[in-house]
Amino acid sequence: MLRSATDLLARHADEPLSRNAELLEDVRAEISRLEHIAAELLTLARSDTARLELAVAEMDLRAVAAETVRRLTPLATAGGVRLILDSTDQLRVEVDPDRVEQILTILIDNALKHTPSGGQVTLTARRHGGDALLTVQDTGEGIAPEDLDRIFDRFYRADRARSRDGGAGLGLATAKALVEAHGGRLVMESQQGRGTTATVVLKLMSTPSLAARATHLAGRQSHQPARE
């Protein structure tokens, strides 16, 4: 698509850009999509080689959940979908806030794409024993069992399980890698016709050790990928 669009622009190089505004916007959108794919591939490659770094900080997960919902609400509204945050428990964790927001963005964006107008996507942040649970639940079409078994496979795309807007099938694989980089788990459950639920499980903080405090000061931490 990018090659075709740029070839067309080249043929009309003597015309003002305003006459080819729609074509130019297509080029910009395609570049943005390719940049996004490249970033996901880099994240996965670093995860595979245990070189994915996390800027870890102590925080309450409610803050990153609220910010992600605030940022994605206009997208949900444009699609006629209600995006709701349900969060009352204090959830103190040691995480990379930017990476956690990236995880939630992937999960919510995926839910919005598969929820029809008039539907609802709910992000719930709650405590369960010693864990913090971040749950993204939608009222979309759900995922077939045969697709659910492969939902985290890289580049795997199915009509009901993967993006229908030109995605490369890397989003959920990236989210899973980032969750595991934090020592957590990502679980997907779905029923066809009733929607899908994605749950991120992260360990709550205990009293910080001296080593943990030193890690905060350093601000960077490498990880070893969690074992399946």
N, C-alpha and C positions, 0 to 999 in steps of 0.2 A: 504493500500500500504506500509506504513512504517513497519508494522509488517512483511509482506511478505519479504520485502527487507532485514530487519535485520536478519530474519530467514535464508535467503540464505547466507548472509555474515557469520553467525555463522557456517553453514555447511562447509564453506571453510576457517575457521579460520586459518588453517595451511598454507594457500597460501599467497603470498605477496599481498598487497593492489593493486599494479599496475595491477594485473591480474583481478581485480574486480572494476576497476576505474569507469566504467559506472554505476554499481550498487551503488557504494559509492556516486556518484554524485546524483543519484536518492534519496538516503537517505537525503543528504544535502538539496536538493530542497524541499523535503517533510517537513523537519524540519522548513525550512524558511517559507513555506506556513502556517504551523500550528502556528508559532510565529506571523505571520501577522494576522491570524484570531483571535488569543488570544488578540492582541493589539486592534483590532477593537471592539471586544466584551467588553473589558475593557473601551474603550472610550464611547461606547453606554451605558454601565451600569452606568458610572459616570454621563453621561448626564441625564439619567432617574432620578437619585437621586440628581440632582443639585450640584454635587461635581466635575464637570469638571472644572479644573483650567486653566486660560489663562495667559501666560506671555506677557502682553500687552505692546506695544511700539508704538511710533509715527513713521510712515514711509511712503514712496511713494510706492504704490502697483506695480509700474512699475518694481521696483528692484526685488521683489519676483517673478513676472511673468517672467522676463528675466532669472532669475536663474533656475526656473523650466523648462523652454524651453531648456536652455542649457544642463541641466542634462538629459532630456528625448530625446534629438535629436538623440543620437546613437541608442536608442530603435526604434524610428520611422524610421530611415535610414535602420536598419536591416530588417524592414518589408516592405520596399519600399514605405513608406509614407512620404510626406513632412510635417514637423511641422513648422509652421510660427507664429511669434509674431507680432501683429499689436498694437502698443502702442505709443501714442504721448501725451496724456493729463497727466498733473501732478495730481496724485490721493493721497492726504494726508489723511491717515486714522489712527485710533488707533486699532491695531489688534495684534494677536500673530503671528509673521512671520512664525514660524515653522508650526503652524496649518493651516495657509493659504496656505503654500506650500503643506501640506498634502492634502488639499482640491483640489488644482489644479492638483496634481499628480494623485489622484483618477479619476478625470474627464478626464484628458488627456489620462491616461492609458486605461480607458474604451473606449474612442473614437478611440484610435489606434487599439484596439482589434477588433473593428467592422468596420474598414475602410480597404478596399482591397488595395493591392499593386497598386501604381499609383495614389492613392487618396491623400487627403490633410486634415490636422487638423490645425485649426487656433485658436490661443488664442488672443482675443482682450481685451484690457484694456482701458476703456473710461469713460468719465464723462457724467452723465445724470441728470441735475438739481443738487440736493443736494446729489446724490448717485454716487458711483463708481460701474461700471458694469464690471465684468470679464466674458467673454463669450468664451466657448469652442465649436467650430462648426466643424463637420466632414462631409465628403462626403460618408459616409458608407451606409449600407442597410436600416437604419432607424428602428423604433420600431412600432409595431402594436398598435393601439389604446387601445386594451384590456390589453396589457402589460404596456403601458405608465401610465395607471391609477394606477398601482401597483409597479411602478419602485423603489419607496423608501421603500417598505415593506421589512423588514428584512428576509433574507433567501429566498426571492422570486427570482426565476430564470426562465427565458423563453429563448428559443433558440435565439430569435432576440434581447432580451433586456438584457440578463445577460451574464456573462463571460462563454466562452466555454473551459476554460483552467483549470477547477477544482476550480474556485472561489466559495466562500460560499454564495454569494449574500448579502454581508455586506458593500461593498465599498460605494455605493451611499447612503445607510442609514447613514453611518458614516459621509460622506461629508455633508449631510443635517443637522445632529446633530451639527457638527462643525460650519457650517454657522449660524445656529440659536443661537449657543452659543455666537456669535459675534453680535447678534441682527439683523442678515440679513435674506435673503431669497434665496432659491435655486429653480430655475424653469427649467423644462425640456420640450422641444418641439421637435417634430419629424414628419417626413413624410416618409412613406415607399418608398424606392428607391431613396430618395433625401438627407438623412442624418439626424443627430440629433444635436440640440443646447442646451447646458446647460449654464444657466446664473446665476451668483452669484451677488447678490445685497447687497452692504454694504454702510453704511452712511459715507459720507465724513466728515472730521474734520471741526469744527467751531473753533473759538478762544478758546484755552484750558482754562478751569477754574482752580482755585487754587487746587480744589479737584482732577481734572484730573492730574495735575502736580504731586500731592502727590502720586497718583496711579502709575505713571510712576516710581517714586523713589522706591516705594515698589516693583514694578516689577511683582506682582502677582494679579490676580483678579478672583474671583469665579463668576459663572453666574447662573441665573435662566433661564431654557429653555424657549424659545419664545413660546407663545401660538399660536396654529393653527388658 
